[in-house]
Amino acid sequence: MYDNKFSEDVSSFFRSPVREIFKRVDLNSIYSFAGGYPSAETFPMEEIRRTMSEVIDKYAGKAFQYGATQGVPELREAVAARYGVPVERVQITSSSQQGIDVCTRILVNPGDVILTSNPSYLGALQSFCSYRADIRGISHDPDLETFKKAYETVLSQVEAEGKQVKFLYMIPDFQNPSGESLTLEERKMLVSLAQEHGFLIVEDSPYRELRYEGEHIPTMYSLAPDHVIHLRSFSKIFAPGFRLGWAIAHPDILDKIYVCKQSLDLCPPIFDQYVAAEFLTSGRLDENLARSIDLYKGKRDLLLSLLEKHMPEGVTWTHPEGGLFLFLTMPDGFDAVKFYDTALDAGVAYVAGEFFHPDRSGKNTMRLNFSFMSQERITEGIRLLADLLRHEIA
């Protein structure tokens, strides 16, 4: 009865398979490698309780009032100082997901082209589809010249179609879903293409500070500050329940985000911002981040060793140097979507890789998260998943 009431945009929405899993089962009752949930062990409850009291004592009712759309000055200044950027280039967002969405909202008209990796973050693909963007996914190739050629081919195709590339969306550090990272040379190549062809880059970096091995690689933003919108989040390094992120970009871009956000949420959560600012400036965030990195490295190392020990022949996986995920690839012909009910009925959950691919390839892939469960449950869950895969692949 409501079909003729909805906007044309509604037909472009698609449901997150991850969220559908959450509706279907209690994650604590199964072996869940599905979501991107941080471990509750990383939430510094006593420090949060103390900081909340300090914020109330310090700011009183101001902490519960409306605030500036750009974010409270204390948090913007703390973020600017931490990452070495001018404060006028910092916009606080209500989660990094909002950052992705407002970038798309201010830059993309229906039919405009967005370039992204293939696979790419599911939440970003949902946002792009909701604005009726033309999404072009480009698969990674370890050979730099081949990788560059793939982008040049797509750019030529877009130009021939009379369309415009508005931006490239990329997670260069410990990508969701693959866990892989771009090299410095690959980052420079993509920045150079953006400058040459006149499109922007939206650099999504929620996992950047969760590195367990290897050397930090410069951000794409640091290579071209006026061509890159850099997004980050407190969700993976502090607590997702605060729903806070931030964008770093040229002030002209942030001004459009500022006006856009006025029609969305007026301002990010004020009390949460003051708590986050106190955590940043007091050093508590870095102390907790160090503990989180130690915990997650142990879980990643365990998962990699279990895959090596239990997975049947023909199954391969990525080796992430950080972040929360890795990607499994099964032999050709395997369908991770069809296999999902078999796995869930047995008590183990994952996310089928097809959902992360703009071209709906990757049917024989799946994403595994290693941050959420305990090491004991990771161990039992991988044994179960490996047994199920061995039976299915045989």
C-alpha positions as CSV (number, residue, x, y, z in Angstrom):
1,M,0.0,0.0,0.0
2,Y,3.0,2.3,0.3
3,D,4.8,1.5,-2.9
4,N,3.9,4.8,-4.6
5,K,4.8,6.8,-1.5
6,F,8.6,6.1,-1.5
7,S,11.2,8.1,-3.3
8,E,13.1,6.8,-6.3
9,D,16.2,6.5,-4.1
10,V,14.7,3.7,-2.0
11,S,14.9,1.2,-4.9
12,S,18.7,1.8,-4.8
13,F,19.1,0.8,-1.1
14,F,20.3,-2.7,-0.3
15,R,20.4,-4.5,3.0
16,S,23.7,-5.3,4.7
17,P,24.1,-9.0,5.0
18,V,26.1,-8.4,8.1
19,R,23.2,-6.6,9.8
20,E,20.8,-9.3,8.7
21,I,23.0,-11.9,10.5
22,F,22.7,-9.8,13.7
23,K,18.9,-9.8,13.4
24,R,18.9,-13.6,12.9
25,V,21.2,-14.8,15.7
26,D,22.8,-13.8,19.0
27,L,26.4,-13.4,18.1
28,N,27.5,-14.6,21.6
29,S,25.7,-17.9,21.0
30,I,27.7,-18.9,17.9
31,Y,31.2,-18.7,16.6
32,S,31.0,-15.3,14.8
33,F,33.7,-14.3,12.4
34,A,31.1,-12.1,10.7
35,G,31.0,-8.6,12.2
36,G,33.6,-6.0,12.6
37,Y,33.0,-5.7,16.3
38,P,36.0,-4.7,18.5
39,S,36.6,-6.8,21.5
40,A,34.8,-5.6,24.6
41,E,38.1,-6.3,26.4
42,T,39.5,-3.1,24.7
43,F,36.8,-0.9,26.2
44,P,38.6,0.8,29.1
45,M,35.6,0.9,31.4
46,E,37.2,2.4,34.5
47,E,39.0,5.1,32.6
48,I,35.7,5.9,30.7
49,R,33.8,6.1,34.0
50,R,36.5,8.4,35.5
51,T,36.7,10.5,32.4
52,M,32.9,10.9,32.2
53,S,32.9,12.2,35.8
54,E,35.7,14.6,34.9
55,V,33.8,15.9,31.9
56,I,30.7,16.6,34.0
57,D,32.7,18.4,36.6
58,K,34.6,20.4,34.0
59,Y,31.8,21.3,31.6
60,A,28.6,20.8,33.6
61,G,25.5,21.5,31.5
62,K,27.5,22.5,28.5
63,A,28.4,18.9,27.9
64,F,24.6,18.1,27.4
65,Q,23.7,21.2,25.3
66,Y,23.7,21.6,21.5
67,G,27.1,22.3,20.1
68,A,28.9,23.5,16.9
69,T,28.2,21.5,13.7
70,Q,32.0,21.3,13.1
71,G,32.5,19.7,16.5
72,V,33.5,21.0,19.9
73,P,36.7,23.1,19.7
74,E,38.4,20.9,22.3
75,L,38.1,17.7,20.2
76,R,38.9,19.4,16.9
77,E,42.1,20.9,18.4
78,A,43.1,17.6,20.0
79,V,42.6,15.8,16.6
80,A,44.5,18.6,14.8
81,A,47.4,18.4,17.2
82,R,47.6,14.6,17.1
83,Y,47.7,14.3,13.4
84,G,49.6,17.5,12.6
85,V,47.0,19.4,10.6
86,P,45.5,22.8,10.9
87,V,42.3,22.8,13.0
88,E,40.4,24.5,10.2
89,R,40.9,21.2,8.3
90,V,39.1,19.1,10.9
91,Q,35.4,18.3,10.9
92,I,34.0,15.9,13.6
93,T,31.4,13.4,12.3
94,S,28.8,11.2,13.9
95,S,30.8,8.0,13.0
96,S,33.1,7.5,10.0
97,Q,30.2,6.0,8.2
98,Q,28.6,9.4,8.2
99,G,31.8,10.7,6.8
100,I,31.6,8.4,3.8
101,D,27.9,9.3,3.4
102,V,28.3,13.1,3.5
103,C,31.3,12.9,1.1
104,T,29.0,11.1,-1.4
105,R,26.1,13.4,-0.7
106,I,28.1,16.6,-1.4
107,L,30.0,15.3,-4.4
108,V,27.9,12.8,-6.4
109,N,24.9,13.2,-8.7
110,P,23.0,10.1,-9.9
111,G,25.1,8.5,-12.6
112,D,28.4,10.0,-11.5
113,V,31.2,7.5,-11.3
114,I,32.9,6.4,-8.1
115,L,36.0,4.3,-8.4
116,T,36.8,1.8,-5.6
117,S,38.7,-1.4,-5.0
118,N,37.2,-4.7,-5.9
119,P,36.4,-5.9,-3.1
120,S,35.5,-2.8,-1.0
121,Y,33.9,-1.9,2.2
122,L,30.2,-2.9,2.2
123,G,29.0,0.1,4.1
124,A,30.5,2.4,1.5
125,L,28.9,0.5,-1.3
126,Q,25.6,0.9,0.4
127,S,26.0,4.6,0.6
128,F,27.2,4.9,-3.0
129,C,24.2,2.9,-4.2
130,S,21.7,5.0,-2.2
131,Y,22.9,8.1,-4.2
132,R,22.6,6.1,-7.4
133,A,26.3,6.4,-8.2
134,D,27.9,4.3,-11.0
135,I,30.4,2.2,-9.0
136,R,33.5,0.9,-10.8
137,G,35.4,-1.7,-8.8
138,I,39.1,-2.3,-9.8
139,S,40.9,-5.4,-8.6
140,H,44.3,-5.1,-7.1
141,D,47.4,-6.4,-9.0
142,P,50.8,-6.6,-7.3
143,D,52.5,-5.4,-10.5
144,L,52.4,-1.6,-10.3
145,E,52.3,-1.1,-14.0
146,T,49.4,-3.6,-14.5
147,F,47.6,-2.0,-11.6
148,K,48.0,1.4,-13.1
149,K,46.9,0.2,-16.5
150,A,43.7,-1.2,-15.0
151,Y,42.8,2.3,-13.6
152,E,43.7,4.0,-16.9
153,T,41.5,1.6,-18.8
154,V,38.5,2.4,-16.6
155,L,39.2,6.1,-16.8
156,S,39.3,6.0,-20.6
157,Q,36.0,4.0,-20.6
158,V,34.3,6.6,-18.3
159,E,35.6,9.5,-20.5
160,A,34.3,7.7,-23.6
161,E,30.9,7.3,-22.0
162,G,30.7,11.1,-21.3
163,K,30.6,10.5,-17.6
164,Q,32.6,12.1,-14.7
165,V,34.7,10.4,-12.0
166,K,33.9,12.2,-8.8
167,F,36.2,10.4,-6.4
168,L,38.2,7.3,-5.7
169,Y,37.2,5.5,-2.4
170,M,40.1,3.6,-0.9
171,I,41.0,2.0,2.4
172,P,44.8,1.9,2.0
173,D,45.6,0.5,5.4
174,F,44.4,-3.1,6.4
175,Q,41.5,-2.9,4.1
176,N,38.0,-4.1,4.9
177,P,37.4,-6.9,3.8
178,S,40.8,-8.1,2.6
179,G,43.1,-6.9,5.4
180,E,45.6,-5.9,2.7
181,S,47.4,-2.5,2.4
182,L,48.6,-0.4,-0.5
183,T,52.3,0.2,-0.9
184,L,53.7,3.7,-0.9
185,E,54.3,3.4,-4.7
186,E,50.7,2.4,-5.2
187,R,49.5,5.3,-3.1
188,K,51.6,7.7,-5.1
189,M,50.4,6.3,-8.4
190,L,46.7,6.7,-7.4
191,V,47.3,10.3,-6.1
192,S,49.0,11.1,-9.4
193,L,46.1,9.8,-11.4
194,A,43.7,11.8,-9.3
195,Q,45.7,15.0,-9.9
196,E,46.0,14.2,-13.6
197,H,42.3,13.4,-14.2
198,G,40.8,15.8,-11.8
199,F,39.0,13.6,-9.3
200,L,39.2,13.5,-5.5
201,I,40.3,10.6,-3.2
202,V,38.3,9.6,-0.2
203,E,40.8,7.9,2.1
204,D,39.0,5.8,4.7
205,S,41.5,4.9,7.5
206,P,39.6,3.5,10.6
207,Y,42.2,0.7,11.1
208,R,45.4,2.7,10.4
209,E,46.5,2.8,14.0
210,L,46.0,-1.0,14.5
211,R,49.3,-2.1,13.1
212,Y,50.9,-5.3,14.4
213,E,54.0,-5.6,12.1
214,G,55.8,-3.7,9.4
215,E,56.4,0.0,9.0
216,H,53.8,2.7,8.8
217,I,53.2,4.0,5.3
218,P,52.4,7.7,4.7
219,T,48.7,8.5,4.2
220,M,47.4,9.5,0.8
221,Y,46.3,12.7,2.4
222,S,49.9,13.5,3.3
223,L,50.9,13.1,-0.4
224,A,48.2,15.5,-1.7
225,P,46.3,17.3,1.0
226,D,44.2,19.3,-1.4
227,H,43.1,16.2,-3.4
228,V,42.3,13.9,-0.5
229,I,39.5,13.7,2.1
230,H,40.9,11.7,5.0
231,L,38.4,9.9,7.2
232,R,39.0,8.3,10.6
233,S,37.0,6.9,13.5
234,F,37.1,6.3,17.2
235,S,35.1,3.1,16.8
236,K,38.1,0.8,16.4
237,I,40.6,2.6,18.6
238,F,38.3,3.6,21.5
239,A,34.7,2.4,21.5
240,P,32.1,2.2,18.7
241,G,29.2,3.2,21.0
242,F,30.4,6.8,21.0
243,R,29.7,7.1,17.3
244,L,32.4,9.6,16.6
245,G,34.7,10.0,13.6
246,W,36.3,12.9,11.8
247,A,37.2,14.2,8.3
248,I,40.4,16.0,7.4
249,A,40.2,18.0,4.2
250,H,40.6,21.3,2.5
251,P,38.4,24.0,4.2
252,D,36.3,24.5,1.0
253,I,35.3,20.8,1.1
254,L,34.6,20.9,4.8
255,D,32.4,23.9,4.4
256,K,30.0,21.9,2.2
257,I,30.1,19.0,4.7
258,Y,29.4,21.5,7.5
259,V,26.2,22.8,5.7
260,C,25.2,19.2,4.8
261,K,25.5,18.0,8.4
262,Q,23.2,20.8,9.6
263,S,20.3,19.0,7.8
264,L,21.3,15.6,9.1
265,D,22.1,15.8,12.8
266,L,22.9,19.5,13.6
267,C,26.0,18.4,15.5
268,P,27.9,15.3,16.6
269,P,27.1,14.0,20.2
270,I,28.5,16.7,22.5
271,F,29.1,14.7,25.7
272,D,30.8,12.0,23.7
273,Q,33.1,14.5,22.1
274,Y,34.2,16.0,25.4
275,V,35.0,12.5,26.7
276,A,37.0,11.7,23.5
277,A,38.9,15.0,23.8
278,E,39.8,14.2,27.4
279,F,41.0,10.7,26.4
280,L,43.1,12.1,23.6
281,T,44.8,14.9,25.6
282,S,45.3,12.9,28.8
283,G,47.2,10.1,27.0
284,R,44.6,7.5,28.0
285,L,43.8,6.8,24.4
286,D,47.4,5.8,23.5
287,E,47.7,3.7,26.6
288,N,44.5,1.8,25.7
289,L,45.5,1.6,22.1
290,A,48.8,-0.1,23.0
291,R,46.8,-2.7,25.0
292,S,44.4,-3.2,22.1
293,I,47.2,-3.8,19.6
294,D,48.8,-6.4,21.8
295,L,45.4,-8.2,22.2
296,Y,44.6,-8.1,18.5
297,K,48.0,-9.2,17.4
298,G,47.7,-12.3,19.5
299,K,44.4,-13.1,18.0
300,R,45.6,-12.4,14.4
301,D,48.6,-14.7,15.0
302,L,46.4,-17.4,16.4
303,L,44.0,-17.2,13.5
304,L,46.8,-17.4,10.9
305,S,48.3,-20.5,12.7
306,L,44.9,-22.2,12.9
307,L,44.2,-21.6,9.2
308,E,47.6,-23.1,8.3
309,K,46.9,-26.1,10.6
310,H,43.2,-26.9,9.8
311,M,42.1,-25.5,6.4
312,P,41.8,-28.0,3.6
313,E,44.0,-28.0,0.5
314,G,43.0,-25.3,-2.0
315,V,42.0,-22.7,0.5
316,T,44.2,-19.6,0.7
317,W,44.1,-16.4,2.8
318,T,45.6,-13.0,3.1
319,H,48.1,-12.0,5.8
320,P,47.1,-8.7,7.2
321,E,49.8,-6.6,9.0
322,G,47.0,-4.9,11.0
323,G,43.3,-4.2,11.2
324,L,40.6,-6.7,12.1
325,F,40.0,-8.9,9.1
326,L,41.4,-11.3,6.6
327,F,40.0,-12.8,3.4
328,L,39.6,-16.5,2.6
329,T,39.6,-17.8,-1.0
330,M,38.2,-21.2,-1.8
331,P,38.6,-23.2,-5.0
332,D,36.8,-22.0,-8.1
333,G,33.2,-23.2,-8.1
334,F,32.7,-22.7,-4.4
335,D,29.7,-20.5,-3.5
336,A,30.1,-18.8,-0.1
337,V,26.5,-17.4,-0.2
338,K,25.0,-20.9,-0.7
339,F,27.3,-22.3,1.9
340,Y,26.3,-19.8,4.5
341,D,23.2,-21.5,5.8
342,T,25.1,-24.8,6.2
343,A,27.7,-22.9,8.3
344,L,25.2,-21.0,10.4
345,D,23.1,-24.1,11.1
346,A,26.3,-25.6,12.4
347,G,27.0,-22.6,14.6
348,V,29.6,-20.5,12.7
349,A,29.2,-17.2,10.8
350,Y,31.2,-15.3,8.3
351,V,30.4,-12.8,5.6
352,A,30.4,-14.0,2.0
353,G,32.9,-12.1,-0.1
354,E,30.6,-11.5,-3.0
355,F,28.8,-8.8,-1.1
356,F,32.0,-6.7,-1.0
357,H,32.5,-6.9,-4.8
358,P,30.8,-4.1,-6.8
359,D,30.8,-6.5,-9.8
360,R,29.4,-9.3,-7.7
361,S,32.4,-11.5,-8.3
362,G,34.3,-13.2,-5.5
363,K,31.7,-15.9,-5.0
364,N,34.4,-18.2,-3.7
365,T,35.6,-15.8,-1.0
366,M,34.7,-14.9,2.6
367,R,35.7,-12.4,5.2
368,L,36.8,-13.4,8.7
369,N,37.0,-11.1,11.6
370,F,39.4,-12.0,14.5
371,S,38.8,-9.1,17.0
372,F,35.5,-10.0,18.5
373,M,35.8,-13.5,19.9
374,S,38.1,-14.9,22.6
375,Q,41.1,-16.9,21.5
376,E,39.3,-20.1,22.8
377,R,36.3,-19.4,20.6
378,I,38.4,-18.5,17.6
379,T,40.2,-21.9,18.0
380,E,36.9,-23.9,18.1
381,G,35.3,-21.8,15.4
382,I,38.1,-22.3,12.9
383,R,38.2,-26.0,13.6
384,L,34.4,-26.2,12.9
385,L,34.6,-24.0,9.8
386,A,37.5,-26.0,8.4
387,D,35.6,-29.3,8.9
388,L,32.6,-27.9,7.1
389,L,34.7,-26.6,4.2
390,R,36.6,-29.9,3.9
391,H,33.3,-31.8,3.6
392,E,32.0,-29.2,1.1
393,I,35.1,-29.0,-1.1
394,A,35.8,-32.8,-1.2
